[in-house]
Amino acid sequence: MQEPKLHVELVPRSCFFSNLRSNLSKRDWEKLRQLTIDNAHRKCEICSSDGNGSSLECHEIWHYDDDNNVQKLSGLVALCKACHRSKHMALARHKGWDGIAEDHLMRINGWERKTLNLYLEEAFRIFELRSEKNWTLDITWLESFDVVIPDTLDRV
């Protein structure tokens, strides 16, 4: 399978609701969000949409070290709502947005339904394996920004 342009990113269950937006001050999160959107020239970094009249969203990019159980923040990306929902497919399924998110994922990646189903099966397999572990969060990526960094990310 060709590398997809739009990836599903399933955060392990033990890390659900641990995010920067909820743990940084409103001022610091807005500064990071605006910087991310400005750096993307106010376009979705996946599909190049301008958000169709709604503001772009800021998505955290995490890298998983499966050997050492470390979930490391590696950046932020500006996304339109459709791409952001597709990234969070488990949440999309929970909220009933999965049909829309799946259609968007197929359109952006040029997939047929069969390819999508194989891709999601593998993504959810990895999600289940990662959800069995307790993860240490590494948010040192934030150190290059003028923001107050929390010691840990609380679940909200």
C-alpha positions in Angstrom: 0.0 0.0 0.0 1.3 3.5 -0.9 2.1 5.8 2.0 -1.2 7.7 2.7 -1.3 11.4 2.6 -3.8 11.5 5.5 -3.0 9.1 8.4 -5.3 8.0 11.3 -3.6 8.7 14.6 -5.1 6.7 17.4 -4.0 7.8 20.9 -3.8 4.9 23.3 -6.7 4.7 25.8 -4.4 5.5 28.7 -3.6 8.8 27.0 -7.2 9.8 26.1 -8.0 13.4 27.0 -4.4 14.3 27.7 -3.8 17.2 25.4 -1.9 20.4 25.2 -5.0 22.6 24.7 -6.4 21.6 28.0 -3.1 21.7 29.9 -1.6 25.0 28.7 -2.9 28.4 29.6 -5.4 29.7 27.1 -2.9 32.4 26.1 -0.1 29.8 25.5 -2.3 27.4 23.6 -3.7 30.2 21.4 -0.1 31.4 20.7 1.0 27.9 19.6 -2.2 27.4 17.6 -1.9 30.8 15.8 1.8 30.2 15.0 1.0 26.8 13.6 -1.8 28.1 11.4 0.3 31.1 10.2 3.2 28.8 9.4 0.8 26.7 7.3 -0.2 29.9 5.4 -3.7 29.4 6.7 -4.3 26.2 4.8 -4.8 22.6 6.0 -1.4 20.9 5.8 -3.0 17.8 4.4 -5.6 18.8 1.9 -4.8 22.5 1.5 -8.4 23.6 2.4 -8.7 27.0 4.0 -11.3 25.6 6.4 -14.3 26.6 4.3 -15.2 29.6 6.4 -14.4 28.0 9.8 -11.1 28.3 11.5 -8.4 25.7 11.1 -7.7 23.4 14.0 -4.4 22.6 15.6 -3.4 19.0 15.9 -0.7 17.5 18.1 1.7 15.1 16.4 2.9 12.3 18.6 5.7 9.7 18.0 5.4 6.4 19.9 8.5 4.5 21.1 6.8 1.1 21.5 9.9 -0.4 23.1 10.2 2.1 25.9 6.6 3.1 26.2 7.2 6.8 25.5 4.7 9.0 23.8 6.7 12.0 22.5 5.3 15.3 21.2 7.0 16.0 17.9 5.1 19.0 16.6 1.8 20.6 15.7 0.0 20.7 12.4 -2.8 22.9 11.0 -5.8 20.9 9.9 -9.3 21.5 8.5 -12.1 20.0 10.5 -12.5 17.1 8.1 -8.8 16.0 8.2 -8.8 16.5 12.0 -11.8 14.2 12.4 -10.2 11.6 10.2 -7.0 11.7 12.3 -9.1 10.9 15.4 -11.1 7.9 14.0 -11.8 6.4 17.4 -13.4 9.6 18.5 -15.2 9.9 15.1 -16.7 6.4 15.7 -17.7 7.3 19.2 -19.4 10.6 18.1 -21.0 9.1 15.0 -18.8 11.0 12.5 -17.0 7.9 11.2 -18.8 7.8 7.9 -17.8 11.3 7.0 -14.3 10.8 8.3 -13.9 7.5 6.4 -15.2 9.1 3.2 -12.7 12.0 3.6 -9.9 9.6 4.3 -10.7 7.7 1.1 -11.0 10.8 -1.0 -7.7 12.4 0.2 -5.7 9.1 -0.1 -7.4 8.0 -3.4 -8.5 4.7 -1.7 -11.3 2.3 -2.4 -13.4 1.0 0.5 -11.4 -2.3 0.6 -8.1 -0.4 1.1 -9.6 1.8 3.7 -10.9 -1.2 5.7 -7.5 -2.9 5.6 -5.8 0.3 6.7 -8.3 0.9 9.6 -8.0 -2.7 10.7 -4.2 -2.3 11.1 -4.5 1.1 12.7 -7.0 -0.3 15.3 -4.8 -3.4 15.9 -1.9 -1.1 16.8 -4.2 1.1 18.9 -5.3 -2.0 20.9 -1.7 -3.1 21.5 -0.6 0.4 22.6 -3.7 0.7 24.8 -2.4 -2.2 26.9 0.6 -0.2 28.0 1.1 2.7 30.3 2.9 5.6 28.5 5.3 8.2 29.7 4.7 11.5 28.0 7.6 13.6 26.6 6.6 17.1 25.8 10.1 18.6 25.6 9.4 19.8 22.1 7.7 22.7 23.7 10.9 24.0 25.3 11.8 26.0 22.2 8.6 28.1 22.6 7.9 30.8 25.2 5.2 28.9 27.0 4.7 27.5 30.5 5.3 23.8 30.3 3.2 21.6 32.6 5.1 18.9 34.5 2.5 16.3 33.3 -0.5 16.4 31.1 -3.7 15.9 33.1 -6.7 14.1 31.7 -9.7 16.3 31.2 
